[in-house]
Amino acid sequence: MFTHSWQVTDGLETTGPVILRVAAFELQVFLVNNTGLSITHGSWAYITPVNLSYTTNAPEQDLEVHFDITSLPLHGAVQRLRSNNRWQSVNQFSSRQMEKDKIRYKHISKEPREDEFGFRLFCGDQKFQSDYTFRITFVSITIDVVRNSELLIDRIQESFHIRELPAE
């Protein structure tokens, strides 16, 4: 602990001593959310503070927590939205990037039941040794044709065609 004492004077009167105490402490990071994601095959979803967030024992300092990916996902990629509006695979991202919807997981290959990536945290110069895992669970969807017939609107015969959207 560091202590310093001050007094102020205007030449006529002097204040009583004021003591400033400064205590240094070890920075700690605490888990708030690590819920993972549930998505369908071939899709993507933002990783947000609702899914993954941490706080520190110095909340008034508004420190940015960084996530260093230690093991990449096997069936997808963690991506960041760059300033040129293109998504790029990354090995590291920050809590602020997640708050701005700039981080996502995108499924790329096969049809697994789940995927995951491992990560460690760091904040400023402090690196934390704990390993964490973020899990992605895939949800199967089935589309059933209930009715497939022509549609007549205002006595005009209209039809529609289903086409596959281009991949990103």
C-alpha positions in Angstrom: 0.0 0.0 0.0 1.2 3.5 -0.8 0.2 6.4 1.5 0.8 10.1 0.9 -0.2 13.1 2.9 -0.9 16.7 1.7 -1.7 20.0 3.2 -2.8 23.1 1.3 -2.1 26.7 2.3 -3.1 30.1 0.9 -0.3 31.8 2.8 -2.6 32.7 5.7 -4.3 29.5 6.7 -3.4 25.8 6.2 -5.8 22.9 5.8 -5.6 19.8 7.9 -3.6 16.9 6.4 -5.3 14.9 3.7 -4.2 11.3 3.3 -4.3 9.4 0.0 -4.0 5.7 0.2 -3.3 3.7 -3.0 -3.5 -0.1 -2.8 -2.5 -2.4 -5.7 -4.3 -5.7 -6.1 -4.1 -8.6 -8.4 -6.5 -8.4 -11.3 -9.0 -11.3 -11.4 -11.5 -12.3 -14.1 -14.9 -13.9 -13.3 -17.2 -15.9 -15.5 -20.6 -14.2 -16.1 -22.0 -16.2 -19.1 -20.7 -19.2 -21.2 -23.9 -20.6 -22.6 -22.6 -21.6 -26.0 -24.8 -21.5 -29.1 -27.5 -23.6 -30.7 -27.6 -23.3 -34.5 -28.6 -25.3 -37.6 -26.1 -26.9 -40.0 -24.8 -24.5 -42.6 -25.7 -21.4 -40.7 -24.0 -18.9 -38.4 -24.8 -16.9 -35.2 -23.3 -13.9 -33.4 -21.3 -14.6 -30.3 -22.6 -11.9 -27.9 -22.2 -11.1 -24.2 -25.4 -13.0 -23.6 -23.5 -16.2 -24.7 -20.0 -15.3 -23.5 -19.0 -12.7 -21.0 -16.7 -12.1 -18.1 -16.1 -9.3 -15.6 -13.1 -8.2 -13.5 -12.6 -7.3 -9.9 -12.0 -3.7 -11.1 -15.4 -3.0 -12.8 -15.0 0.8 -12.4 -12.0 0.7 -14.8 -14.1 -0.7 -17.7 -11.3 -3.0 -18.8 -11.6 -4.8 -22.1 -11.3 -8.6 -21.8 -9.7 -10.4 -24.7 -10.3 -14.0 -25.7 -7.3 -15.9 -27.2 -8.5 -19.1 -29.0 -6.3 -22.0 -28.0 -8.1 -24.7 -30.0 -10.0 -23.9 -33.2 -13.5 -25.4 -33.9 -13.3 -28.5 -36.1 -16.4 -27.9 -38.2 -16.6 -24.1 -38.4 -14.8 -20.8 -37.8 -14.9 -17.9 -35.4 -15.0 -14.8 -37.5 -14.8 -11.1 -37.1 -16.5 -8.5 -39.2 -13.8 -6.2 -40.6 -14.2 -2.5 -41.5 -14.5 -3.5 -45.2 -17.7 -5.5 -44.2 -16.1 -8.8 -44.9 -15.9 -11.7 -42.3 -12.5 -13.0 -41.6 -11.5 -16.0 -39.4 -9.7 -15.0 -36.2 -7.7 -16.5 -33.4 -8.5 -13.7 -31.0 -11.4 -11.3 -30.2 -12.5 -8.9 -27.5 -15.5 -8.3 -25.3 -16.1 -4.9 -27.1 -16.2 -6.6 -30.5 -18.8 -9.0 -29.2 -20.9 -6.1 -27.8 -20.9 -4.6 -31.3 -22.0 -7.8 -33.0 -18.7 -8.2 -34.8 -17.9 -11.8 -33.8 -19.7 -14.9 -35.0 -19.4 -18.6 -35.3 -20.0 -20.0 -38.9 -20.6 -23.7 -39.5 -18.5 -24.8 -42.5 -18.3 -28.6 -42.9 -20.0 -31.9 -42.2 -23.0 -32.5 -40.0 -21.7 -32.9 -36.5 -23.9 -32.9 -33.4 -21.7 -30.3 -31.8 -18.5 -28.2 -32.2 -16.4 -26.2 -29.8 -13.4 -24.0 -29.4 -11.0 -23.5 -26.5 -9.8 -20.2 -25.2 -7.9 -18.3 -22.6 -8.5 -14.8 -21.3 -6.2 -11.9 -21.0 -6.8 -8.3 -19.9 -4.1 -5.7 -20.5 -0.8 -7.3 -19.8 -2.3 -9.9 -17.5 -2.8 -13.4 -19.0 -4.9 -15.9 -17.2 -3.9 -19.6 -17.3 -7.4 -21.1 -17.0 -8.7 -23.0 -20.1 -12.3 -22.5 -21.1 -14.5 -24.2 -23.8 -17.3 -22.6 -25.8 -19.7 -25.2 -27.2 -21.8 -25.0 -30.3 -24.8 -27.4 -30.5 -26.4 -28.2 -33.8 -30.1 -28.4 -34.1 -31.7 -30.5 -36.8 -34.6 -29.0 -38.7 -37.1 -30.8 -40.9 -39.2 -29.1 -43.5 -42.4 -30.8 -44.5 -44.5 -29.7 -47.5 -48.0 -29.3 -46.1 -49.6 -28.0 -49.2 -48.2 -27.6 -52.7 -50.7 -26.0 -55.0 -51.2 -23.0 -57.2 -52.2 -19.7 -55.6 -54.9 -17.6 -57.2 -54.8 -13.9 -56.1 -57.3 -11.4 -57.6 -58.0 -13.8 -60.4 -54.3 -13.8 -61.4 -52.4 -17.0 -61.5 -49.1 -16.6 -59.6 -46.4 -19.1 -58.8 -43.2 -19.1 -56.9 -40.0 -21.0 -57.2 -37.8 -22.1 -54.3 -34.2 -21.5 -55.0 -31.2 -22.0 -52.8 -29.5 -18.9 -51.5 -25.8 -18.4 -52.3 -23.4 -19.3 -49.6 -21.5 -16.4 -48.0 
